[in-house]
Structure formats: structure tokens, C-alpha cells
Amino acid sequence: MTPLQTWALLVLVLAIGLCILWLAHEIKVRTRPPARGARRRKSGVRRSAAHIRAHQPDEPYDHESHGF
């Protein structure tokens, strides 16, 4: 094996190793339970009138009113 091939193999192995570590980190972050002191939105919190008007579930989505 030539020195260039050795370097290329080393870079390839390092890149694959870094990808595996990154994927393991992402999986750990996404499957982690929420922190103990994490704030949760209370179901009884009042929403603004504008928010309620903009998101009426029984009305079809109006693209013009949302700027699309």
C-alpha cells in the first residue's frame, strides 16, 4: 500500500467514526426524557384572541390571511 492510500484509508476510517459518534449523540439527545425542572405548558393557559382567530379548527386554512 502506498503512503497516499494509507492516508486516504485513515481519513475514511476517521470520517466513518465521526459519523457514528454524531449519530449516537443525536439518538441520545432525541430519546432523552425531559429535564426534571422543564416547564410544561398548562392546559388552562389562556391563548390570545389573535391566536384563537388565526387557528380555528373548523374553518379551512386561508392562505391569503396568512400572507401566502
Backbone as XML, in Angstrom:
<?xml version="1.0"?>
<chain id="A" units="angstrom">
  <residue number="1" name="MET">
    <atom name="N" x="0.844" y="-1.173" z="0.000"/>
    <atom name="CA" x="0.000" y="0.000" z="0.000"/>
    <atom name="C" x="0.893" y="1.241" z="0.000"/>
  </residue>
  <residue number="2" name="THR">
    <atom name="N" x="0.526" y="2.187" z="-0.828"/>
    <atom name="CA" x="1.328" y="3.414" z="-0.925"/>
    <atom name="C" x="0.983" y="4.336" z="0.244"/>
  </residue>
  <residue number="3" name="PRO">
    <atom name="N" x="1.879" y="5.285" z="0.526"/>
    <atom name="CA" x="1.585" y="6.234" z="1.614"/>
    <atom name="C" x="0.290" y="7.031" z="1.370"/>
  </residue>
  <residue number="4" name="LEU">
    <atom name="N" x="-0.004" y="7.355" z="0.117"/>
    <atom name="CA" x="-1.222" y="8.099" z="-0.191"/>
    <atom name="C" x="-2.468" y="7.253" z="0.118"/>
  </residue>
  <residue number="5" name="GLN">
    <atom name="N" x="-2.417" y="5.976" z="-0.202"/>
    <atom name="CA" x="-3.526" y="5.093" z="0.096"/>
    <atom name="C" x="-3.703" y="4.922" z="1.604"/>
  </residue>
  <residue number="6" name="THR">
    <atom name="N" x="-2.592" y="4.892" z="2.318"/>
    <atom name="CA" x="-2.660" y="4.776" z="3.783"/>
    <atom name="C" x="-3.360" y="5.992" z="4.380"/>
  </residue>
  <residue number="7" name="TRP">
    <atom name="N" x="-2.993" y="7.184" z="3.919"/>
    <atom name="CA" x="-3.627" y="8.406" z="4.408"/>
    <atom name="C" x="-5.102" y="8.442" z="4.044"/>
  </residue>
  <residue number="8" name="ALA">
    <atom name="N" x="-5.419" y="8.030" z="2.818"/>
    <atom name="CA" x="-6.817" y="8.032" z="2.386"/>
    <atom name="C" x="-7.640" y="7.072" z="3.251"/>
  </residue>
  <residue number="9" name="LEU">
    <atom name="N" x="-7.091" y="5.903" z="3.554"/>
    <atom name="CA" x="-7.780" y="4.943" z="4.398"/>
    <atom name="C" x="-7.969" y="5.493" z="5.806"/>
  </residue>
  <residue number="10" name="LEU">
    <atom name="N" x="-6.951" y="6.151" z="6.336"/>
    <atom name="CA" x="-7.046" y="6.741" z="7.667"/>
    <atom name="C" x="-8.134" y="7.816" z="7.723"/>
  </residue>
  <residue number="11" name="VAL">
    <atom name="N" x="-8.178" y="8.676" z="6.716"/>
    <atom name="CA" x="-9.190" y="9.727" z="6.665"/>
    <atom name="C" x="-10.579" y="9.114" z="6.555"/>
  </residue>
  <residue number="12" name="LEU">
    <atom name="N" x="-10.719" y="8.073" z="5.746"/>
    <atom name="CA" x="-12.008" y="7.410" z="5.589"/>
    <atom name="C" x="-12.483" y="6.784" z="6.902"/>
  </residue>
  <residue number="13" name="VAL">
    <atom name="N" x="-11.584" y="6.108" z="7.598"/>
    <atom name="CA" x="-11.935" y="5.485" z="8.878"/>
    <atom name="C" x="-12.305" y="6.548" z="9.910"/>
  </residue>
  <residue number="14" name="LEU">
    <atom name="N" x="-11.568" y="7.643" z="9.952"/>
    <atom name="CA" x="-11.888" y="8.727" z="10.893"/>
    <atom name="C" x="-13.240" y="9.363" z="10.569"/>
  </residue>
  <residue number="15" name="ALA">
    <atom name="N" x="-13.533" y="9.552" z="9.285"/>
    <atom name="CA" x="-14.814" y="10.141" z="8.892"/>
    <atom name="C" x="-15.975" y="9.223" z="9.285"/>
  </residue>
  <residue number="16" name="ILE">
    <atom name="N" x="-15.815" y="7.931" z="9.059"/>
    <atom name="CA" x="-16.864" y="6.991" z="9.438"/>
    <atom name="C" x="-17.035" y="6.970" z="10.953"/>
  </residue>
  <residue number="17" name="GLY">
    <atom name="N" x="-15.945" y="7.000" z="11.689"/>
    <atom name="CA" x="-16.013" y="7.029" z="13.149"/>
    <atom name="C" x="-16.716" y="8.268" z="13.661"/>
  </residue>
  <residue number="18" name="LEU">
    <atom name="N" x="-16.416" y="9.426" z="13.071"/>
    <atom name="CA" x="-17.076" y="10.664" z="13.489"/>
    <atom name="C" x="-18.572" y="10.632" z="13.169"/>
  </residue>
  <residue number="19" name="CYS">
    <atom name="N" x="-18.938" y="10.065" z="12.033"/>
    <atom name="CA" x="-20.355" y="9.945" z="11.687"/>
    <atom name="C" x="-21.088" y="9.058" z="12.696"/>
  </residue>
  <residue number="20" name="ILE">
    <atom name="N" x="-20.471" y="7.965" z="13.087"/>
    <atom name="CA" x="-21.089" y="7.066" z="14.061"/>
    <atom name="C" x="-21.254" y="7.774" z="15.403"/>
  </residue>
  <residue number="21" name="LEU">
    <atom name="N" x="-20.233" y="8.511" z="15.829"/>
    <atom name="CA" x="-20.336" y="9.247" z="17.094"/>
    <atom name="C" x="-21.420" y="10.317" z="17.038"/>
  </residue>
  <residue number="22" name="TRP">
    <atom name="N" x="-21.503" y="11.016" z="15.902"/>
    <atom name="CA" x="-22.519" y="12.056" z="15.745"/>
    <atom name="C" x="-23.919" y="11.444" z="15.781"/>
  </residue>
  <residue number="23" name="LEU">
    <atom name="N" x="-24.118" y="10.326" z="15.081"/>
    <atom name="CA" x="-25.418" y="9.661" z="15.094"/>
    <atom name="C" x="-25.787" y="9.175" z="16.497"/>
  </residue>
  <residue number="24" name="ALA">
    <atom name="N" x="-24.823" y="8.632" z="17.212"/>
    <atom name="CA" x="-25.086" y="8.175" z="18.578"/>
    <atom name="C" x="-25.499" y="9.347" z="19.460"/>
  </residue>
  <residue number="25" name="HIS">
    <atom name="N" x="-24.845" y="10.481" z="19.301"/>
    <atom name="CA" x="-25.187" y="11.672" z="20.073"/>
    <atom name="C" x="-26.606" y="12.143" z="19.739"/>
  </residue>
  <residue number="26" name="GLU">
    <atom name="N" x="-26.955" y="12.188" z="18.449"/>
    <atom name="CA" x="-28.288" y="12.626" z="18.038"/>
    <atom name="C" x="-29.363" y="11.692" z="18.587"/>
  </residue>
  <residue number="27" name="ILE">
    <atom name="N" x="-29.120" y="10.399" z="18.542"/>
    <atom name="CA" x="-30.091" y="9.445" z="19.068"/>
    <atom name="C" x="-30.262" y="9.640" z="20.570"/>
  </residue>
  <residue number="28" name="LYS">
    <atom name="N" x="-29.157" y="9.873" z="21.259"/>
    <atom name="CA" x="-29.220" y="10.077" z="22.709"/>
    <atom name="C" x="-30.008" y="11.344" z="23.051"/>
  </residue>
  <residue number="29" name="VAL">
    <atom name="N" x="-29.771" y="12.408" z="22.293"/>
    <atom name="CA" x="-30.459" y="13.676" z="22.558"/>
    <atom name="C" x="-31.951" y="13.539" z="22.286"/>
  </residue>
  <residue number="30" name="ARG">
    <atom name="N" x="-32.326" y="12.875" z="21.212"/>
    <atom name="CA" x="-33.740" y="12.770" z="20.837"/>
    <atom name="C" x="-34.519" y="11.818" z="21.732"/>
  </residue>
  <residue number="31" name="THR">
    <atom name="N" x="-33.853" y="10.851" z="22.344"/>
    <atom name="CA" x="-34.564" y="9.888" z="23.177"/>
    <atom name="C" x="-34.453" y="10.209" z="24.661"/>
  </residue>
  <residue number="32" name="ARG">
    <atom name="N" x="-33.767" y="11.295" z="24.989"/>
    <atom name="CA" x="-33.603" y="11.687" z="26.384"/>
    <atom name="C" x="-34.932" y="12.189" z="26.950"/>
  </residue>
  <residue number="33" name="PRO">
    <atom name="N" x="-35.309" y="11.755" z="28.151"/>
    <atom name="CA" x="-36.540" y="12.276" z="28.755"/>
    <atom name="C" x="-36.356" y="13.751" z="29.121"/>
  </residue>
  <residue number="34" name="PRO">
    <atom name="N" x="-37.452" y="14.500" z="29.207"/>
    <atom name="CA" x="-37.318" y="15.925" z="29.548"/>
    <atom name="C" x="-36.715" y="16.109" z="30.936"/>
  </residue>
  <residue number="35" name="ALA">
    <atom name="N" x="-36.046" y="17.224" z="31.111"/>
    <atom name="CA" x="-35.407" y="17.523" z="32.392"/>
    <atom name="C" x="-36.464" y="17.651" z="33.486"/>
  </residue>
  <residue number="36" name="ARG">
    <atom name="N" x="-36.053" y="17.428" z="34.712"/>
    <atom name="CA" x="-36.993" y="17.484" z="35.840"/>
    <atom name="C" x="-37.682" y="18.825" z="35.955"/>
  </residue>
  <residue number="37" name="GLY">
    <atom name="N" x="-36.912" y="19.875" z="35.820"/>
    <atom name="CA" x="-37.469" y="21.215" z="36.006"/>
    <atom name="C" x="-38.004" y="21.825" z="34.729"/>
  </residue>
  <residue number="38" name="ALA">
    <atom name="N" x="-38.160" y="21.020" z="33.688"/>
    <atom name="CA" x="-38.639" y="21.570" z="32.414"/>
    <atom name="C" x="-40.066" y="22.084" z="32.570"/>
  </residue>
  <residue number="39" name="ARG">
    <atom name="N" x="-40.284" y="23.252" z="32.017"/>
    <atom name="CA" x="-41.618" y="23.833" z="32.102"/>
    <atom name="C" x="-42.528" y="23.178" z="31.082"/>
  </residue>
  <residue number="40" name="ARG">
    <atom name="N" x="-43.707" y="22.857" z="31.526"/>
    <atom name="CA" x="-44.708" y="22.305" z="30.622"/>
    <atom name="C" x="-45.838" y="23.307" z="30.514"/>
  </residue>
  <residue number="41" name="ARG">
    <atom name="N" x="-46.371" y="23.392" z="29.324"/>
    <atom name="CA" x="-47.473" y="24.324" z="29.116"/>
    <atom name="C" x="-48.717" y="23.781" z="29.792"/>
  </residue>
  <residue number="42" name="LYS">
    <atom name="N" x="-49.317" y="24.600" z="30.612"/>
    <atom name="CA" x="-50.523" y="24.181" z="31.308"/>
    <atom name="C" x="-51.698" y="24.204" z="30.338"/>
  </residue>
  <residue number="43" name="SER">
    <atom name="N" x="-52.574" y="23.239" z="30.505"/>
    <atom name="CA" x="-53.711" y="23.150" z="29.592"/>
    <atom name="C" x="-54.688" y="24.306" z="29.796"/>
  </residue>
  <residue number="44" name="GLY">
    <atom name="N" x="-54.668" y="24.933" z="30.955"/>
    <atom name="CA" x="-55.601" y="26.005" z="31.240"/>
    <atom name="C" x="-55.086" y="27.389" z="30.874"/>
  </residue>
  <residue number="45" name="VAL">
    <atom name="N" x="-53.945" y="27.458" z="30.210"/>
    <atom name="CA" x="-53.372" y="28.756" z="29.867"/>
    <atom name="C" x="-54.239" y="29.420" z="28.801"/>
  </residue>
  <residue number="46" name="ARG">
    <atom name="N" x="-54.544" y="30.689" z="29.020"/>
    <atom name="CA" x="-55.371" y="31.408" z="28.053"/>
    <atom name="C" x="-54.535" y="31.786" z="26.847"/>
  </residue>
  <residue number="47" name="ARG">
    <atom name="N" x="-55.125" y="31.603" z="25.682"/>
    <atom name="CA" x="-54.450" y="31.998" z="24.449"/>
    <atom name="C" x="-54.987" y="33.353" z="24.010"/>
  </residue>
  <residue number="48" name="SER">
    <atom name="N" x="-54.184" y="34.068" z="23.253"/>
    <atom name="CA" x="-54.614" y="35.378" z="22.800"/>
    <atom name="C" x="-55.743" y="35.238" z="21.785"/>
  </residue>
  <residue number="49" name="ALA">
    <atom name="N" x="-56.539" y="36.271" z="21.670"/>
    <atom name="CA" x="-57.659" y="36.253" z="20.730"/>
    <atom name="C" x="-57.157" y="36.134" z="19.296"/>
  </residue>
  <residue number="50" name="ALA">
    <atom name="N" x="-56.024" y="36.755" z="18.984"/>
    <atom name="CA" x="-55.466" y="36.672" z="17.633"/>
    <atom name="C" x="-55.050" y="35.245" z="17.313"/>
  </residue>
  <residue number="51" name="HIS">
    <atom name="N" x="-54.477" y="34.561" z="18.283"/>
    <atom name="CA" x="-54.070" y="33.174" z="18.070"/>
    <atom name="C" x="-55.291" y="32.286" z="17.847"/>
  </residue>
  <residue number="52" name="ILE">
    <atom name="N" x="-56.324" y="32.500" z="18.641"/>
    <atom name="CA" x="-57.540" y="31.700" z="18.507"/>
    <atom name="C" x="-58.199" y="31.971" z="17.152"/>
  </residue>
  <residue number="53" name="ARG">
    <atom name="N" x="-58.249" y="33.254" z="16.736"/>
    <atom name="CA" x="-58.849" y="33.599" z="15.457"/>
    <atom name="C" x="-58.077" y="32.999" z="14.295"/>
  </residue>
  <residue number="54" name="ALA">
    <atom name="N" x="-56.756" y="32.995" z="14.410"/>
    <atom name="CA" x="-55.926" y="32.510" z="13.311"/>
    <atom name="C" x="-55.965" y="30.995" z="13.200"/>
  </residue>
  <residue number="55" name="HIS">
    <atom name="N" x="-56.348" y="30.287" z="14.241"/>
    <atom name="CA" x="-56.285" y="28.831" z="14.240"/>
    <atom name="C" x="-57.619" y="28.195" z="14.624"/>
  </residue>
  <residue number="56" name="GLN">
    <atom name="N" x="-58.659" y="28.578" z="13.968"/>
    <atom name="CA" x="-59.963" y="27.960" z="14.201"/>
    <atom name="C" x="-59.967" y="26.585" z="13.536"/>
  </residue>
  <residue number="57" name="PRO">
    <atom name="N" x="-60.183" y="25.515" z="14.287"/>
    <atom name="CA" x="-60.100" y="24.177" z="13.706"/>
    <atom name="C" x="-61.224" y="23.852" z="12.719"/>
  </residue>
  <residue number="58" name="ASP">
    <atom name="N" x="-62.379" y="24.490" z="12.837"/>
    <atom name="CA" x="-63.488" y="24.154" z="11.952"/>
    <atom name="C" x="-63.494" y="24.948" z="10.652"/>
  </residue>
  <residue number="59" name="GLU">
    <atom name="N" x="-62.612" y="25.928" z="10.528"/>
    <atom name="CA" x="-62.554" y="26.729" z="9.314"/>
    <atom name="C" x="-61.406" y="26.250" z="8.432"/>
  </residue>
  <residue number="60" name="PRO">
    <atom name="N" x="-61.577" y="26.315" z="7.109"/>
    <atom name="CA" x="-60.465" y="25.938" z="6.229"/>
    <atom name="C" x="-59.332" y="26.952" z="6.341"/>
  </residue>
  <residue number="61" name="TYR">
    <atom name="N" x="-58.132" y="26.504" z="6.054"/>
    <atom name="CA" x="-56.959" y="27.380" z="6.145"/>
    <atom name="C" x="-57.022" y="28.430" z="5.048"/>
  </residue>
  <residue number="62" name="ASP">
    <atom name="N" x="-56.939" y="29.698" z="5.432"/>
    <atom name="CA" x="-57.000" y="30.786" z="4.482"/>
    <atom name="C" x="-55.591" y="31.274" z="4.198"/>
  </residue>
  <residue number="63" name="HIS">
    <atom name="N" x="-55.076" y="30.970" z="3.003"/>
    <atom name="CA" x="-53.706" y="31.341" z="2.663"/>
    <atom name="C" x="-53.530" y="32.851" z="2.535"/>
  </residue>
  <residue number="64" name="GLU">
    <atom name="N" x="-54.575" y="33.550" z="2.083"/>
    <atom name="CA" x="-54.454" y="34.977" z="1.901"/>
    <atom name="C" x="-54.302" y="35.718" z="3.216"/>
  </residue>
  <residue number="65" name="SER">
    <atom name="N" x="-54.995" y="35.280" z="4.240"/>
    <atom name="CA" x="-54.883" y="35.966" z="5.526"/>
    <atom name="C" x="-53.542" y="35.708" z="6.194"/>
  </residue>
  <residue number="66" name="HIS">
    <atom name="N" x="-52.863" y="34.623" z="5.832"/>
    <atom name="CA" x="-51.560" y="34.321" z="6.395"/>
    <atom name="C" x="-50.419" y="34.788" z="5.504"/>
  </residue>
  <residue number="67" name="GLY">
    <atom name="N" x="-50.731" y="35.451" z="4.416"/>
    <atom name="CA" x="-49.696" y="36.031" z="3.573"/>
    <atom name="C" x="-49.105" y="35.090" z="2.548"/>
  </residue>
  <residue number="68" name="PHE">
    <atom name="N" x="-49.833" y="34.034" z="2.190"/>
    <atom name="CA" x="-49.314" y="33.114" z="1.171"/>
    <atom name="C" x="-50.145" y="33.189" z="-0.090"/>
  </residue>
</chain>
